[in-house]
Amino acid sequence: MRSTLSLAVGFSAVAAMYVCSGCGSRVHVEATVPEARATVAVTVAEPPPPPEPVAVRNATIEGTRIRIPHELVFAIDKSTFDDSKDPNKAILGTLLEFMQKNTHVTKIRIEGHTDNTGKPQHNQDLSQARADAVAKWLTDHGVEATRIHAIGFGDTKPAVPNDTAEHRAENRRTEFHVEEIDGKPHVPHHHHHEGDAAPAPSGSAAPPPAH
């Protein structure tokens, strides 16, 4: 996209009065310079927008969120998980491939979320530990630590009300978001989905084990 800046310079008439002191007469001299206008066009090329992240495998990109089908399954009330079996194997493999192919994505955010079972501080600590565990798995598989931001939200950002066992299972989730592209905060070119502000749960074939 280019923009043009015009500069105009004008010249107007010049008039002068000459007085003869010896003869007491006045001579009026007027010099007129035709007005001239010069236009200088300055073209400024605006930098192109940063490239959008590209989805891999069966993942989709919605706003900042990288949606990967199913949910990571952790050990009950722990941050450990088995990466040799699905759905964990497929989810982690998809996330790793995303980071490998989208080298312009300089930072992703891994979010840990829990339901409201238990004390808030325990939920906060557990969600952070789970987010950290996923981040460690990525770094163990070659992703630079500087490209990962792991954060736990505990039970402070439920996707749905914690009023049934099914809803509590939906709130126990791990989300992945594109946080930076080429070192700058990621603002998607397209319309933000409402779920970006209050993230919606990832689809799951079966609810994760109890919190």
N, C-alpha and C positions, 0 to 999 in steps of 0.2 A: 504494500500500500504506500502511495506517495502523496505528499502534500506540497503545495506551491505557496511561497511567500513572495508578495509583490512589494517593492519599494518604489515610491513615487517621489521625484524631486522637482519642484516648481521654481520658475524664475519669473518675476513680475516686473512691471515698468518701474523706471527710476526717474525721479524728477528733482530738479535743483533750481535754486533762485540765486542769481548773481547780482550784486549791488555795486554800482560804480560810485566810489566815495568822492572822486574828483568832480564829476559832472552832475552828481545828484540824480542821475537817471537809473532806472532799474531795468535790467535785462533778464527776461524769463527764459530759461533754457530747459527744455524737456526732452529727455532721451527715452525712447520706448524700446524695450527689448521684448520681442514676442515671447509669450510664455511657452516654455518647453517642459515637457514631462518625460522623464525616463523611467522605464519599468524594468526592474531586475527580477527575474524569476529564479528563485532558489528552490531546488527540488530536494526534499529530505526523504530518504528511503527509510521507512519504519521497519524494524527487525521483524521477521516472521515469528508467529507464535511458536512456543516450544512444541515438540511432537507429543502426541497423545500416547499413553502406554498401550501396548498391544497385548491382547489376551492370548493365552496359550491353552492348548488341550480343550477341556470343556469349561474353562473359567470364563467369566464375563466381567466387563468393567462397567460399573454403575456409579457415575460421579467420581469420587475418589476411591470407591471401594472395589476391591478385587473379590468377586464372589466365586467361591469354589464349592461345588456341591458336597453335601454332607458336612458333618462336624468332626473336629478332632476329638478323640476319646482319650481321656486321661484316667489314671487310676483314681479310685474313689478318694476324694479329699486330699489328693496329692498332685504334684506337677509332673509326674513321670508318665510316659506313654510308650507304646510299642509301635515303632516305625516300620516294622516288617510286615504288618498286616493292614489291609484296608479296613476302614476308610483312611486311616492315618497315612499309609504308604502313598496312596494316590494324592491326597491333599498336599503333603509335604513335597512330593515330587513335582506337582504342578507349580507350587510356590517357588521352588528352586529353579525350575525351568523359566518361570516368569522373570526372575531376577537375572538369569543368565542372558536371556534374549533382550531384555529391556535395559541395556546398559545406561541409557539416559535417565533412568529412574535412579536418582542418587540417594533416595531414602524412602523406605516403607515404614508404616506404623503397624505394629502387631498389638492388638488390643485383647486383653483378657477380661471376661465378664462372668459373673456368677449370679445365682438366684439369691433370694434374701434369707435362705436357711442359714442359721448360725449367726454369730456376732459380726457386725460390720467390719471390724478390724481384721478378723480372721479371713473374711471374704476378700478384703482388699489385699492382704498378704498372699492369699492363694492365687488370686487373679494375676498379680504381678509375677509370682513364681512361674505360673504357666506361660505367660507371655515371654518371660526370660528363657524358659526351656525351649520354646520354639525358635527364639533368636539364636540360642546356642547351637541348635541343630543346624540352622542355616550357616552359621560361621564355621561349624565343623565340616560343612560340605562346600566350603570355598567362598562364601559370600562375605565381603568385607563388613566388619562390625560397624563401620561408620555409615553404612547404608541401612541400618536397622534401628528403629526406635521402638522399644518394648515398653508398654505401659499397662498397668492393671487398673480397672475401674471398679472392681468389687461388684456390689449390687446397686451402684448408683445410676446405672444407665440401662434399666430393663427394656427389652424390646417389646414385651407384652406384660400385662399385670401378673404378679406372682400369686394368682388365685387358684390355680389347679396344678396338678403334677405335670401335665403336658406343657403348660406355660412356663413352669419353673425349668423344665428341661430345655425349652427354647432359649431361656435367658442364660443358661450355662453355655457359653459360646466363645469362640476365638475369631476375631475379625482381622482382616488385612486391608490396609488402605495405602494408596500412593500419597506420600507426604511431600516429596520434593522431586522436581525434574530439573536436571542440569543445575542443581544447587539452589533452586528457587522454589518457594511454596507452590504446590500444584493447584491450579485453578482450572478445572475442566473447561474445554471450549464449549461444550454443550450444556444444556440445562441441568442443574443439580437436582438429583432426586431428593425427595423429602427425607428419605431414609438416611441421607448423609448426616443430618443434624441429630436424628435419633435413630441409629442404625437398626435395620430390620434383621431378623435372624437368618442364618444360612439354612438352606433346606437340609433335611436330615431324613434318611430312610428309617432310622430308629433312634429314639431319644438317647442321649448319652447316659451313662450310669449316674446314679444318685450323687449329688454334690458331696 
